[in-house]
Amino acid sequence: MTYNYTDTDLDEHAVPPPPKRVDPDRADLHGLTGFYCRAMNGDKWVSADIAELDRDSLRAFLRSRGGENLWAENIIAGLLRHEPWEE
């Protein structure tokens, strides 16, 4: 389950999602898509192309606006050289 939140619905019990993470082995893909997000690269925050994200972070990014579409997620994963998800 993905928890999506905005500034208006945060309360003292809200737990933000874990940070997205860059896969260091995917550094050569920087700039591939032109779609960027904030992610952790080691212990540093960076602006990362979604092609650089590790597999779990890519899925979190794709679902970050409240949607789940396994078919579309697997297409994007394949285009970005990740293994598909099976559910």
N, CA, C and O of each residue as an XYZ file, in Angstrom:
348
protein
N       0.839     -1.175      0.000
C       0.000      0.000      0.000
C       0.884      1.238      0.000
O       1.872      1.294      0.732
N       0.548      2.200     -0.790
C       1.283      3.455     -0.851
C       0.473      4.518     -0.142
O      -0.727      4.656     -0.376
N       1.131      5.271      0.726
C       0.450      6.369      1.397
C       0.798      7.652      0.691
O       1.966      8.038      0.647
N      -0.181      8.313      0.145
C       0.021      9.595     -0.520
C      -0.537     10.687      0.375
O      -1.602     10.533      0.972
N       0.188     11.784      0.463
C      -0.268     12.862      1.319
C       0.087     14.198      0.694
O       0.954     14.295     -0.175
N      -0.598     15.210      1.155
C      -0.289     16.581      0.775
C      -0.129     17.379      2.057
O      -0.428     16.880      3.142
N       0.333     18.598      1.944
C       0.511     19.450      3.123
C      -0.792     19.666      3.880
O      -0.774     19.887      5.091
N      -1.915     19.606      3.185
C      -3.191     19.900      3.832
C      -3.709     18.753      4.675
O      -4.540     18.972      5.557
N      -3.237     17.513      4.428
C      -3.789     16.416      5.220
C      -2.761     15.786      6.163
O      -2.992     14.694      6.682
N      -1.637     16.456      6.391
C      -0.666     15.957      7.356
C      -1.158     16.221      8.772
O      -1.708     17.283      9.061
N      -0.959     15.266      9.629
C      -1.209     15.477     11.047
C      -0.062     14.843     11.812
O       0.878     14.339     11.196
N      -0.113     14.854     13.117
C       1.005     14.350     13.917
C       1.195     12.839     13.769
O       2.236     12.317     14.168
N       0.225     12.132     13.212
C       0.328     10.689     13.053
C       0.729     10.264     11.638
O       0.973      9.084     11.385
N       0.795     11.216     10.733
C       1.120     10.884      9.342
C       2.577     10.444      9.232
O       3.471     11.042      9.831
N       2.786      9.418      8.479
C       4.138      8.920      8.241
C       4.455      9.136      6.765
O       3.797      8.555      5.902
N       5.445      9.957      6.467
C       5.758     10.174      5.051
C       6.343      8.911      4.427
O       6.910      8.074      5.130
N       6.207      8.776      3.134
C       6.774      7.595      2.465
C       8.300      7.634      2.540
O       8.886      8.702      2.716
N       8.942      6.478      2.407
C      10.404      6.480      2.413
C      10.930      7.240      1.198
O      10.247      7.329      0.178
N      12.131      7.782      1.302
C      12.663      8.531      0.152
C      12.938      7.603     -1.029
O      13.266      6.428     -0.864
N      12.793      8.166     -2.213
C      13.160      7.420     -3.406
C      14.691      7.339     -3.442
O      15.372      8.218     -2.916
N      15.221      6.298     -4.054
C      16.663      6.071     -4.071
C      17.174      5.879     -5.496
O      16.526      5.259     -6.340
N      18.361      6.433     -5.730
C      19.056      6.268     -7.002
C      19.838      4.958     -6.948
O      20.454      4.639     -5.931
N      19.813      4.213     -8.030
C      20.633      3.012     -8.170
C      21.956      3.462     -8.797
O      21.960      3.908     -9.945
N      23.075      3.360     -8.077
C      24.356      3.846     -8.613
C      24.747      3.198     -9.944
O      25.479      3.798    -10.731
N      24.270      1.986    -10.198
C      24.579      1.314    -11.452
C      23.804      1.881    -12.639
O      24.032      1.482    -13.781
N      22.886      2.813    -12.368
C      22.073      3.389    -13.434
C      22.462      4.844    -13.732
O      21.723      5.554    -14.414
N      23.617      5.286    -13.226
C      24.053      6.671    -13.409
C      24.170      7.058    -14.883
O      23.979      8.221    -15.236
N      24.481      6.094    -15.739
C      24.608      6.379    -17.170
C      23.274      6.743    -17.817
O      23.247      7.194    -18.962
N      22.168      6.553    -17.098
C      20.838      6.858    -17.636
C      20.357      8.263    -17.284
O      19.231      8.636    -17.614
N      21.213      9.049    -16.610
C      20.826     10.418    -16.239
C      20.448     11.202    -17.497
O      21.199     11.245    -18.471
N      19.279     11.814    -17.451
C      18.793     12.614    -18.577
C      18.055     11.819    -19.639
O      17.606     12.394    -20.631
N      17.919     10.512    -19.456
C      17.271      9.678    -20.475
C      15.827     10.078    -20.733
O      15.418     10.204    -21.888
N      15.049     10.278    -19.673
C      13.623     10.573    -19.864
C      13.301     12.053    -19.787
O      12.350     12.510    -20.421
N      14.072     12.807    -19.026
C      13.756     14.211    -18.793
C      12.725     14.413    -17.698
O      12.311     15.543    -17.440
N      12.301     13.331    -17.047
C      11.385     13.410    -15.909
C      12.210     13.232    -14.644
O      12.844     12.195    -14.447
N      12.199     14.246    -13.789
C      13.058     14.260    -12.610
C      12.249     14.227    -11.327
O      11.107     14.685    -11.276
N      12.863     13.676    -10.293
C      12.257     13.678     -8.962
C      13.374     13.798     -7.936
O      14.545     13.580     -8.244
N      12.994     14.147     -6.715
C      13.965     14.205     -5.624
C      14.226     12.782     -5.149
O      13.290     12.010     -4.942
N      15.491     12.441     -4.980
C      15.847     11.100     -4.540
C      17.164     11.149     -3.778
O      17.937     12.100     -3.895
N      17.395     10.116     -3.006
C      18.647      9.999     -2.271
C      19.665      9.261     -3.135
O      19.379      8.197     -3.685
N      20.848      9.839     -3.242
C      21.975      9.183     -3.901
C      23.025      9.001     -2.826
O      23.787      9.919     -2.526
N      23.061      7.803     -2.245
C      23.882      7.600     -1.046
C      23.238      8.342      0.106
O      22.104      8.047      0.483
N      23.959      9.312      0.674
C      23.403     10.101      1.781
C      23.077     11.531      1.357
O      22.883     12.400      2.207
N      23.017     11.779      0.044
C      22.782     13.115     -0.481
C      21.493     13.177     -1.293
O      21.202     12.266     -2.069
N      20.715     14.254     -1.117
C      19.533     14.478     -1.949
C      19.980     15.009     -3.305
O      20.842     15.885     -3.383
N      19.393     14.475     -4.371
C      19.704     14.914     -5.726
C      18.414     15.015     -6.530
O      17.364     14.520     -6.121
N      18.518     15.658     -7.664
C      17.436     15.667     -8.636
C      17.777     14.573     -9.638
O      18.713     14.720    -10.424
N      17.024     13.479     -9.614
C      17.356     12.297    -10.412
C      16.334     12.082    -11.516
O      15.134     12.266    -11.314
N      16.818     11.695    -12.669
C      15.936     11.252    -13.743
C      15.275      9.961    -13.263
O      15.925      9.157    -12.595
N      14.021      9.748    -13.580
C      13.352      8.543    -13.101
C      14.019      7.274    -13.625
O      13.840      6.207    -13.037
N      14.784      7.361    -14.715
C      15.512      6.207    -15.227
C      16.625      5.764    -14.277
O      17.078      4.622    -14.342
N      17.065      6.663    -13.396
C      18.130      6.349    -12.442
C      17.624      5.677    -11.171
O      18.418      5.152    -10.392
N      16.318      5.689    -10.956
C      15.775      5.158     -9.713
C      15.911      3.647     -9.633
O      15.867      2.952    -10.649
N      16.078      3.143     -8.406
C      16.041      1.693     -8.244
C      14.605      1.225     -8.486
O      13.682      2.038     -8.543
N      14.427     -0.064     -8.625
C      13.130     -0.626     -9.029
C      12.005     -0.255     -8.065
O      10.927      0.144     -8.507
N      12.235     -0.378     -6.747
C      11.195     -0.044     -5.775
C      10.856      1.441     -5.799
O       9.693      1.820     -5.658
N      11.873      2.282     -5.978
C      11.633      3.725     -6.034
C      10.882      4.123     -7.291
O      10.053      5.032     -7.259
N      11.166      3.445     -8.407
C      10.419      3.726     -9.635
C       8.946      3.421     -9.428
O       8.082      4.205     -9.821
N       8.661      2.291     -8.816
C       7.262      1.943     -8.570
C       6.604      2.953     -7.633
O       5.458      3.344     -7.855
N       7.307      3.373     -6.601
C       6.761      4.382     -5.687
C       6.491      5.682     -6.439
O       5.470      6.328     -6.203
N       7.386      6.071     -7.334
C       7.181      7.280     -8.130
C       5.935      7.135     -9.005
O       5.105      8.042     -9.064
N       5.807      5.999     -9.679
C       4.666      5.801    -10.576
C       3.336      5.799     -9.829
O       2.305      6.170    -10.390
N       3.358      5.385     -8.575
C       2.125      5.335     -7.778
C       1.943      6.557     -6.883
O       0.973      6.625     -6.127
N       2.841      7.505     -6.953
C       2.851      8.622     -5.993
C       1.662      9.566     -6.101
O       1.445     10.373     -5.198
N       0.911      9.492     -7.145
C      -0.267     10.367     -7.271
C      -1.554      9.591     -7.067
O      -2.632     10.038     -7.460
N      -1.433      8.411     -6.442
C      -2.620      7.678     -6.031
C      -3.116      6.602     -6.966
O      -4.148      5.990     -6.692
N      -2.431      6.350     -8.046
C      -2.920      5.350     -8.988
C      -2.105      4.077     -8.964
O      -0.926      4.076     -8.609
N      -2.754      2.995     -9.348
C      -2.078      1.718     -9.524
C      -2.558      1.125    -10.838
O      -3.753      0.899    -11.031
N      -1.627      0.877    -11.729
C      -1.949      0.271    -13.015
C      -0.776     -0.637    -13.376
O       0.193     -0.193    -13.992
N      -0.869     -1.898    -12.993
C       0.228     -2.842    -13.163
C       0.689     -2.927    -14.613
O       1.889     -3.006    -14.877
N      -0.238     -2.911    -15.541
C       0.101     -2.975    -16.958
C       1.000     -1.801    -17.348
O       2.055     -1.998    -17.952
N       0.587     -0.593    -17.005
C       1.375      0.601    -17.336
C       2.704      0.610    -16.575
O       3.733      0.992    -17.134
N       2.689      0.191    -15.307
C       3.922      0.145    -14.522
C       4.934     -0.801    -15.163
O       6.124     -0.491    -15.214
N       4.471     -1.955    -15.654
C       5.376     -2.913    -16.279
C       5.913     -2.414    -17.619
O       7.050     -2.721    -17.979
N       5.124     -1.661    -18.348
C       5.615     -1.068    -19.596
C       6.735     -0.083    -19.295
O       7.794     -0.127    -19.921
N       6.501      0.806    -18.336
C       7.536      1.786    -17.974
C       8.775      1.072    -17.436
O       9.897      1.419    -17.803
N       8.581      0.081    -16.572
C       9.715     -0.670    -16.029
C      10.527     -1.288    -17.166
O      11.756     -1.213    -17.158
N       9.864     -1.889    -18.126
C      10.572     -2.492    -19.253
C      11.326     -1.479    -20.085
O      12.473     -1.711    -20.470
N      10.688     -0.360    -20.363
C      11.361      0.687    -21.132
C      12.600      1.213    -20.415
O      13.561      1.637    -21.057
N      12.576      1.184    -19.075
C      13.707      1.684    -18.285
C      14.622      0.553    -17.812
O      15.426      0.733    -16.896
N      14.489     -0.614    -18.448
C      15.377     -1.759    -18.216
C      15.290     -2.346    -16.809
O      16.294     -2.788    -16.251
N      14.093     -2.347    -16.244
C      13.830     -3.032    -14.971
C      13.028     -4.298    -15.254
O      12.368     -4.408    -16.287
N      13.092     -5.233    -14.343
C      12.263     -6.435    -14.440
C      10.804     -6.054    -14.152
O      10.564     -5.147    -13.355
N       9.833     -6.715    -14.773
C       8.422     -6.412    -14.500
C       8.003     -6.918    -13.127
O       8.631     -7.806    -12.550
N       6.933     -6.332    -12.624
C       6.340     -6.775    -11.366
C       5.273     -7.815    -11.683
O       4.568     -7.704    -12.686
N       5.160     -8.801    -10.844
C       4.116     -9.824    -11.009
C       3.194     -9.766     -9.818
O       3.643     -9.834     -8.674
N       1.919     -9.641    -10.075
C       0.931     -9.621     -8.996
C      -0.336    -10.270     -9.453
O      -1.296    -10.355     -8.688
